[in-house]
Amino acid sequence: MRNYVILAGTAAALSACGGAGPETIGSTAPAGTVGPGSGTNAATDIYAQFANPVDAKSYKGVGGTQRLTYTTDNRVTQGQQGLTYSANASTVRDSAIDIAYDPRDAIFTLTIADAKSGAGTTVRFQDPAQRTNFGGTTEPQWGTPNLAQLPAGAAANRNVNYLQSGGGNPTSLYGQSGTGFVDPGNSTTPPDGMPGSSYTAYSFFYEKPGSTTKYVSFAGYVANTVSFANVMAGTETLTQDSWTLERGAFAYGALTNNSAVPTSGSASYTGSMLGTMVFNPTLDDSVKKSTYFQWLTGTSTLSVNFASKQVGLAVDGFVLDPQYDRYTTPSITVPGGATFSGSGSALIDLVGKGGFTGTFQSFAFKNGATTLPVAVAGSSIDGAFYGPAAEEAGGGFRVVGGVPDQRVDIVGAFTGKK
């Protein structure tokens, strides 16, 4: 039985549950404080402030965004209708993603204005209760990955903080965004609502700067907007849901000045990666599957020869469970727990590009003995160096499949330190 709550017509804050300790932008907070950057000896240079902020700062995200719109109804066999999909991967100097943090109020502001993908929102996480986590009666919304609970063999990441604005809580009348009577669901159950109702929520999650890297980090976001209505199909009254879903993954941090990037020698950077994808190869099949989002999580290795300006990137990891809406028949092409690997190359061009740019040569998924290679038609790698002397690296990527009548698209971010 679905539990509905009354939603007001304006956005408010999501009531959050505790249990995982205080959330700050960095890895630690000074003793006796509730946020970072409050200590009397806090460093004020741009690099130290990434993990221990003192002043309000804004960072550009390098990565990708995806947007998916469609309708479903209680004729489940009809599947998704009127579907449109778009995506984009930003470059170091042409980013539509901005992450701002003000330690005075412990407030994040996420701004996405990606005209190429259509993804766009400005969310100010101003209420302390908008910090949330997994494991209580209130959790991040449907489609948000729990990076501390991963498939067997994957390395759990317990250094990720979660924030959410809007969406609601089935046990509370506070923190809802939308109208009418809505059951907001939870991290694995999509929202539901009575006809005439609507639901909107934004989630932002990031690896705490200073936990594994000091100068660059990765983040992701989820935006879900759903409206619920009764519509007529001939003489039949249908229950219809209209979905607008956005996903994104990006790296951000304190960029190295061009003059401080080495011009000789080599280095290897290892770290984390986060991606989001659609993988639907069945559009030309007699039985078509629906298009849904899945998260990718894993590791990255960046090999850099500063003298020749050659860069090699390898990403490896695991696929998380698909995110099915309420009226989509479950149909898995790449199941949760499958693995993936990809490799590409890039060239350093600090003057022209502000970092390094390149492409993927291969990307493939593996589930047991079955390998699903991606026929790469288009791809991009966009990255930069971070820290006072290029101690760390990070960036974003995109891989687009090229087989006719397939929808295969992956965007993501990577970080690493020497």
C-alpha positions in Angstrom: 0.0 0.0 0.0 1.4 3.4 -0.9 1.6 6.1 1.8 0.8 9.6 0.5 1.6 12.9 2.0 0.2 16.4 1.2 2.7 18.5 -0.8 2.7 22.2 -0.7 3.3 24.2 -3.9 6.7 25.5 -3.0 10.1 23.8 -2.4 11.4 23.3 1.0 14.1 21.2 2.7 14.3 17.5 3.1 14.4 16.3 6.7 17.6 14.3 7.1 18.5 11.3 9.2 21.7 11.0 11.2 24.0 8.1 11.9 27.1 8.7 9.8 28.7 11.6 11.6 28.7 15.3 10.7 29.1 16.3 7.1 31.6 18.9 6.0 33.1 19.8 2.7 36.5 18.5 3.9 37.7 15.3 5.6 37.7 16.8 9.1 36.4 19.8 11.1 38.3 21.6 13.8 37.5 20.4 17.3 34.6 22.1 18.9 33.1 23.4 15.6 30.3 22.3 13.4 31.9 23.0 10.1 35.2 23.3 8.2 37.5 26.3 8.1 36.7 27.6 11.6 40.1 27.1 13.2 42.3 30.0 14.0 45.2 28.5 12.0 43.2 27.6 8.9 45.3 28.2 5.8 43.9 30.8 3.4 45.6 29.9 0.1 43.4 28.5 -2.6 44.9 25.0 -2.5 44.7 24.5 1.3 41.1 25.9 1.2 39.8 23.2 -1.1 39.8 20.7 1.8 39.7 23.2 4.6 37.7 26.2 3.4 37.8 29.6 5.0 36.4 31.8 2.3 33.5 31.3 -0.1 34.7 29.6 -3.2 33.3 28.5 -6.5 34.7 25.6 -8.7 33.9 24.6 -12.3 32.9 20.9 -12.8 34.4 18.9 -15.6 32.2 16.0 -16.6 28.9 15.2 -18.2 25.1 15.6 -17.8 22.2 13.5 -19.2 18.5 14.3 -19.5 15.7 11.8 -20.2 12.0 12.7 -20.6 9.1 10.3 -21.3 5.7 9.2 -20.1 4.4 5.9 -18.9 1.0 4.6 -17.9 -0.7 1.7 -16.3 -0.7 -0.2 -19.6 2.7 -1.5 -18.7 3.1 -3.3 -22.0 3.1 0.1 -23.8 6.4 1.0 -22.1 8.0 4.4 -22.3 6.3 6.8 -24.7 7.4 10.1 -26.3 10.9 9.6 -25.1 13.7 12.1 -25.7 17.3 11.8 -24.6 20.3 14.1 -24.7 23.7 14.4 -23.1 26.8 16.5 -23.1 30.4 16.4 -21.7 32.0 19.7 -20.7 35.6 20.7 -21.3 37.9 22.3 -18.8 37.3 25.8 -20.3 33.7 25.4 -21.3 31.9 24.0 -18.3 28.2 24.5 -17.6 28.6 23.1 -14.1 29.4 25.3 -11.0 29.8 24.1 -7.4 30.0 26.9 -4.8 30.6 26.5 -1.1 30.4 29.1 1.7 31.9 27.9 5.0 30.3 30.8 6.8 26.9 29.1 6.5 28.0 25.6 5.4 25.9 26.1 2.2 26.4 24.5 -1.2 25.0 25.9 -4.3 24.9 23.7 -7.4 24.3 25.4 -10.7 23.9 23.5 -14.0 23.1 25.3 -17.2 24.0 22.9 -20.0 22.3 24.1 -23.1 23.6 21.1 -25.1 22.0 18.4 -22.9 19.1 20.5 -21.7 20.0 19.8 -18.1 19.6 22.9 -16.0 19.0 23.8 -12.4 20.2 26.0 -9.6 19.8 24.5 -6.1 21.0 26.2 -2.9 21.3 23.6 -0.1 20.7 26.2 2.7 18.9 24.1 5.3 21.2 22.0 7.6 18.5 19.3 7.4 19.2 18.9 3.7 22.2 16.8 4.6 21.1 13.2 4.5 22.5 9.7 4.2 21.5 6.0 3.8 20.2 3.8 6.5 17.4 5.7 8.3 13.8 6.3 7.7 14.8 9.2 5.4 17.2 8.5 2.6 18.4 10.1 -0.6 15.8 9.9 -3.4 15.2 7.3 -6.0 18.2 7.0 -8.4 20.8 8.2 -6.0 23.7 5.6 -5.7 24.7 4.3 -2.3 28.5 4.3 -2.8 29.1 2.7 0.6 27.0 -0.4 -0.4 28.3 -1.8 -3.6 28.4 -5.2 -5.4 30.6 -7.9 -4.1 34.2 -7.2 -5.1 33.7 -3.5 -5.3 35.5 -1.1 -2.9 32.9 0.7 -0.9 33.4 4.5 -0.6 32.4 5.8 2.9 33.8 9.3 2.2 30.7 10.5 0.2 28.3 13.1 1.6 24.7 13.5 0.3 22.5 16.5 0.2 18.9 16.7 -1.1 16.4 19.6 -1.7 12.8 18.8 -2.1 11.2 15.4 -2.5 9.6 14.9 0.8 9.6 12.2 3.5 6.7 9.7 3.9 6.9 10.1 7.7 6.9 13.9 7.7 5.1 16.9 6.2 8.3 18.9 6.1 10.7 19.1 3.2 8.4 18.4 0.2 8.4 20.0 -3.2 5.4 19.7 -5.5 1.7 19.7 -5.3 -1.1 17.3 -4.2 -0.8 13.9 -2.6 2.6 12.2 -3.2 4.5 9.2 -1.9 8.1 10.2 -2.5 9.4 6.6 -2.3 13.0 6.1 -1.2 16.4 5.4 -2.8 15.2 2.3 -4.6 11.5 3.0 -5.0 10.3 5.7 -7.4 7.8 8.4 -6.3 4.1 7.9 -6.8 1.2 10.3 -6.6 -2.5 10.8 -7.0 -3.7 12.4 -10.3 -3.0 16.1 -10.3 0.0 15.8 -8.1 3.7 16.4 -8.9 7.1 15.7 -7.4 10.5 17.4 -7.7 13.7 16.8 -5.9 17.4 17.5 -6.4 20.3 15.4 -4.9 24.0 16.3 -4.8 26.7 14.0 -3.5 30.4 14.4 -3.4 33.6 12.7 -2.1 34.9 14.8 0.9 37.9 16.8 -0.2 40.9 15.7 1.9 39.6 12.1 2.4 41.5 10.6 -0.5 42.6 13.6 -2.5 43.4 17.2 -1.3 42.9 19.3 -4.4 40.3 17.6 -6.6 37.2 15.6 -5.9 34.3 14.0 -7.8 30.6 14.6 -7.4 27.3 13.6 -8.9 23.7 14.8 -9.0 20.2 13.5 -9.5 17.2 15.6 -10.5 13.8 13.9 -10.6 10.6 15.6 -11.7 7.4 13.6 -12.1 3.8 14.6 -12.6 0.8 12.3 -12.2 -2.4 12.6 -14.2 -5.5 10.8 -15.6 -5.7 10.8 -19.4 -8.1 9.4 -21.9 -7.2 6.8 -24.5 -10.4 6.4 -26.5 -12.9 5.5 -23.9 -10.3 4.2 -21.4 -9.1 6.3 -18.5 -5.4 5.8 -17.9 -3.1 6.6 -15.0 -0.1 8.5 -16.6 3.2 9.5 -15.2 5.4 12.1 -16.9 9.1 11.9 -16.1 12.0 14.4 -16.5 15.2 12.8 -15.2 18.7 14.3 -15.1 21.9 12.7 -14.0 25.5 14.0 -13.9 29.0 13.2 -12.8 31.9 15.6 -12.7 35.3 16.5 -11.1 36.1 19.8 -9.6 38.9 21.4 -7.6 41.8 23.9 -7.4 43.5 23.9 -10.8 47.3 24.0 -11.1 48.7 27.1 -12.7 50.0 26.3 -16.2 53.5 27.5 -15.2 53.6 24.9 -12.4 52.8 21.9 -14.5 56.0 19.9 -15.2 57.5 19.8 -18.7 59.7 16.8 -18.1 59.5 13.4 -16.4 56.4 11.2 -16.0 53.9 10.4 -13.3 51.1 8.0 -12.6 47.8 9.1 -10.9 45.4 6.7 -9.4 42.0 7.4 -7.9 38.3 7.1 -8.2 35.7 7.4 -11.0 32.0 7.8 -11.2 29.8 7.5 -14.2 26.2 7.4 -15.3 24.9 5.7 -18.4 22.0 4.6 -20.6 22.5 1.2 -22.3 19.7 0.1 -24.6 20.8 -2.0 -27.6 17.2 -3.3 -28.4 15.6 -0.4 -30.3 15.6 -2.5 -33.5 14.5 -5.7 -31.8 11.0 -7.2 -32.0 10.9 -7.0 -28.2 12.2 -3.6 -27.2 13.5 -2.8 -23.8 13.1 0.4 -22.0 15.8 3.0 -21.5 16.9 3.6 -17.9 19.8 5.0 -16.0 22.6 3.1 -14.2 25.5 4.3 -12.2 29.1 3.1 -12.7 31.7 3.3 -9.9 35.3 2.2 -9.8 38.9 3.3 -10.2 41.0 5.3 -12.6 44.6 5.3 -13.6 46.2 8.1 -15.4 49.7 7.7 -17.0 51.4 11.0 -17.9 54.6 11.7 -19.8 55.1 15.4 -19.3 58.0 15.6 -21.8 56.0 14.1 -24.7 52.7 15.5 -23.4 51.1 12.0 -23.8 48.4 10.9 -21.4 46.8 7.5 -21.0 43.6 6.9 -19.1 42.2 3.6 -17.9 38.9 3.2 -15.9 37.6 0.0 -14.4 34.8 -0.9 -12.0 31.3 -2.1 -11.5 27.8 -1.4 -12.8 25.1 -0.6 -10.3 21.4 -1.8 -10.5 19.2 -0.1 -13.1 16.7 2.6 -12.0 13.3 1.4 -13.1 10.3 3.6 -12.9 6.9 2.5 -11.7 5.4 1.3 -15.0 8.6 0.0 -16.8 8.9 -3.8 -17.0 12.3 -4.8 -15.6 14.5 -5.7 -18.5 18.3 -5.9 -17.9 21.0 -5.7 -20.6 23.9 -4.9 -18.2 22.9 -6.2 -14.8 24.1 -4.7 -11.5 27.3 -6.3 -10.5 28.7 -6.6 -14.0 32.1 -5.1 -14.6 33.5 -2.6 -17.1 36.8 -1.4 -18.4 37.8 1.4 -20.8 41.0 2.9 -22.0 41.9 6.0 -23.9 44.6 8.5 -24.7 45.0 12.3 -24.6 47.5 15.1 -25.2 48.4 17.9 -22.9 47.6 21.4 -24.3 47.8 23.8 -21.4 47.6 27.0 -23.6 44.9 25.9 -26.0 42.8 23.6 -23.8 43.8 24.3 -20.2 44.7 20.7 -19.6 44.6 17.5 -21.7 42.0 16.3 -24.2 41.6 12.9 -26.0 39.4 10.0 -26.9 38.6 6.4 -25.8 40.0 3.5 -27.9 37.9 0.9 -26.2 35.1 0.4 -23.6 33.4 -2.9 -22.7 31.2 -4.6 -20.1 31.6 -8.1 -18.8 29.0 -10.2 -17.0 30.4 -13.7 -16.2 31.6 -15.1 -19.5 29.7 -12.6 -21.6 31.5 -9.5 -22.9 29.5 -6.5 -24.3 31.9 -4.2 -26.2 30.8 -0.7 -27.0 31.2 0.2 -30.7 32.7 3.6 -29.9 31.4 6.2 -32.4 32.3 9.3 -30.4 34.1 9.9 -27.2 36.0 12.5 -25.2 38.4 12.9 -22.4 38.8 16.3 -20.8 41.1 16.7 -17.8 43.4 19.0 -15.9 46.0 19.0 -13.2 45.2 20.2 -9.6 47.2 21.3 -6.7 50.2 23.7 -6.4 52.5 21.4 -8.4 50.2 19.1 -10.4 50.1 16.6 -7.5 46.6 15.5 -8.6 44.6 15.1 -11.8 40.9 14.9 -12.7 38.4 15.4 -15.4 35.4 14.1 -17.3 34.7 11.7 -20.2 32.0 10.6 -22.5 31.6 7.4 -24.6 28.8 7.1 -27.3 27.9 3.9 -29.0 27.6 3.9 -32.8 25.5 0.9 -33.7 22.3 1.9 -35.5 19.1 1.6 -33.5 20.9 1.5 -30.2 21.0 4.1 -27.3 24.4 3.7 -25.6 25.8 6.7 -23.8 28.2 7.0 -20.8 29.4 10.1 -19.1 31.6 10.3 -16.1 34.4 11.8 -14.0 37.7 10.6 -12.7 40.2 11.8 -10.0 43.7 10.7 -9.0 46.8 11.5 -7.1 50.4 10.7 -7.6 
